[in-house]
């Protein structure tokens, strides 16, 4: 599963605001920091404000900041709100399922459980968790090649 760029930048906006709680952040600052168009960020910011996650102030000296404490914003909720399609395979959408294997296939159930586990894991993590400074020793990196390996 791959998150959309929209979700990626949604998380970045929230994280940037969480890292700067002492001040308002501007769209221009976010655009420069992440090399994203201001128009794209405006859509994201409007959605986040509508969801009650960001407080926005217009005009000179305006900007945006978190409306809720970072400890109350779950990453799973943000992903659910910003992703538009959780159909991992065609058969997740009964209206457009043309797979001839569907009547005998158990793969849909496997993917469904995996998606539930994925979201449950994200629900355990808050915005505060992902914006805390890491200890200087060691880093939490993921070996993508190891994830792609199949067991023999």
C-alpha positions as CSV (number, residue, x, y, z in Angstrom):
1,X,0.0,0.0,0.0
2,X,1.2,3.4,-0.8
3,X,-0.1,6.7,0.7
4,X,-1.0,9.5,-1.7
5,X,1.1,12.6,-1.9
6,X,-1.9,14.4,-0.4
7,X,-1.7,12.3,2.7
8,X,2.1,12.7,2.8
9,X,1.8,16.5,2.7
10,X,-1.1,16.5,5.2
11,X,1.1,14.7,7.7
12,X,4.0,17.0,7.0
13,X,1.8,20.1,7.6
14,X,0.6,18.7,10.9
15,X,4.1,17.7,11.9
16,X,5.6,21.1,11.0
17,X,2.9,22.8,13.1
18,X,3.6,20.4,16.0
19,X,7.3,21.2,15.8
20,X,6.6,25.0,16.0
21,X,3.8,25.2,18.7
22,X,5.1,28.6,19.9
23,X,4.1,30.5,16.7
24,X,1.8,30.5,13.7
25,X,3.2,28.8,10.6
26,X,2.6,30.3,7.1
27,X,1.6,28.6,3.9
28,X,4.6,30.2,2.2
29,X,6.9,28.8,4.8
30,X,5.4,25.3,4.4
31,X,5.7,25.6,0.6
32,X,9.3,26.6,0.7
33,X,10.2,23.9,3.3
34,X,8.6,21.1,1.4
35,X,8.9,22.3,-2.2
36,X,5.1,22.1,-2.7
37,X,2.8,24.6,-4.4
38,X,1.0,27.0,-2.2
39,X,-2.3,26.1,-4.0
40,X,-1.9,22.4,-3.1
41,X,-1.1,23.3,0.5
42,X,-4.1,25.6,0.7
43,X,-6.4,22.6,-0.1
44,X,-4.8,20.6,2.6
45,X,-4.9,23.3,5.1
46,X,-8.6,24.0,4.4
47,X,-9.4,20.3,4.9
48,X,-7.5,20.2,8.1
49,X,-9.2,23.3,9.4
50,X,-12.6,21.9,8.4
51,X,-11.7,18.7,10.4
52,X,-10.9,20.8,13.5
53,X,-7.2,20.0,13.4
54,X,-5.8,23.4,12.4
55,X,-6.7,26.9,13.5
56,X,-6.2,29.4,10.7
57,X,-5.8,33.2,10.8
58,X,-6.0,35.3,7.7
59,X,-4.2,38.6,7.0
60,X,-0.9,40.1,8.1
61,X,0.5,38.2,11.0
62,X,-1.8,35.3,10.3
63,X,-1.0,31.7,9.8
64,X,-1.9,28.3,11.1
65,X,-1.4,26.3,14.2
66,X,-2.7,23.1,15.7
67,X,-6.2,23.4,17.1
68,X,-5.8,20.3,19.3
69,X,-2.8,19.2,21.3
70,X,-0.5,16.9,19.2
71,X,-1.1,14.2,21.8
72,X,-4.8,14.1,20.8
73,X,-4.2,13.7,17.0
74,X,-3.9,10.1,16.0
75,X,-2.1,9.3,12.8
76,X,-4.6,6.6,11.9
77,X,-7.4,9.2,12.0
78,X,-5.5,11.6,9.8
79,X,-4.7,8.8,7.2
80,X,-8.4,7.8,7.2
81,X,-9.5,11.4,6.6
82,X,-7.0,12.1,3.8
83,X,-6.9,8.9,1.9
84,X,-9.7,8.5,-0.6
85,X,-9.3,4.8,-1.6
86,X,-8.6,1.9,0.6
87,X,-9.4,-0.7,-2.1
88,X,-6.3,-2.7,-2.1
89,X,-7.6,-5.1,-4.7
90,X,-10.4,-4.9,-7.3
91,X,-12.8,-7.1,-5.3
92,X,-12.9,-4.6,-2.4
93,X,-15.4,-2.8,-4.6
94,X,-18.3,-5.1,-5.4
95,X,-19.8,-2.7,-8.0
96,X,-16.6,-3.0,-10.1
97,X,-15.4,-6.5,-9.3
98,X,-14.9,-8.4,-12.5
99,X,-12.5,-11.0,-11.1
100,X,-13.5,-14.5,-12.0
101,X,-11.8,-15.9,-8.9
102,X,-13.8,-13.9,-6.4
103,X,-16.2,-16.8,-5.5
104,X,-13.4,-19.0,-4.4
105,X,-10.7,-16.5,-3.4
106,X,-9.7,-15.9,0.2
107,X,-7.2,-13.2,-0.6
108,X,-9.7,-10.4,-0.1
109,X,-10.0,-11.5,3.6
110,X,-6.3,-11.6,4.0
111,X,-5.9,-8.1,2.6
112,X,-8.8,-6.9,4.6
113,X,-7.2,-8.1,7.9
114,X,-3.9,-6.6,6.8
115,X,-5.5,-3.2,6.2
116,X,-7.2,-3.4,9.6
117,X,-3.9,-4.2,11.3
118,X,-2.2,-1.4,9.4
119,X,-4.8,1.2,10.5
120,X,-4.8,-0.2,14.1
121,X,-1.0,0.3,14.2
122,X,-1.4,3.9,13.0
123,X,-4.1,4.4,15.7
124,X,-1.5,3.7,18.4
125,X,0.6,6.6,17.3
126,X,-0.1,10.3,17.9
127,X,1.3,13.4,16.2
128,X,3.3,14.0,19.4
129,X,4.9,10.6,19.0
130,X,6.2,11.3,15.5
131,X,7.5,14.8,16.3
132,X,9.5,14.0,19.4
133,X,13.3,14.2,19.0
134,X,15.0,10.8,18.7
135,X,17.8,9.9,20.9
136,X,21.2,10.6,19.4
137,X,22.2,6.9,19.4
138,X,20.6,4.7,16.7
139,X,17.8,5.5,14.4
140,X,14.5,3.8,13.5
141,X,15.0,3.0,9.8
142,X,13.2,0.5,7.7
143,X,15.0,-1.8,5.4
144,X,12.7,-1.8,2.3
145,X,14.7,-4.6,0.6
146,X,14.1,-6.8,3.6
147,X,10.4,-6.1,3.4
148,X,10.3,-7.2,-0.3
149,X,12.1,-10.5,0.3
150,X,9.9,-13.6,0.2
151,X,10.4,-16.5,2.5
152,X,11.8,-19.6,1.0
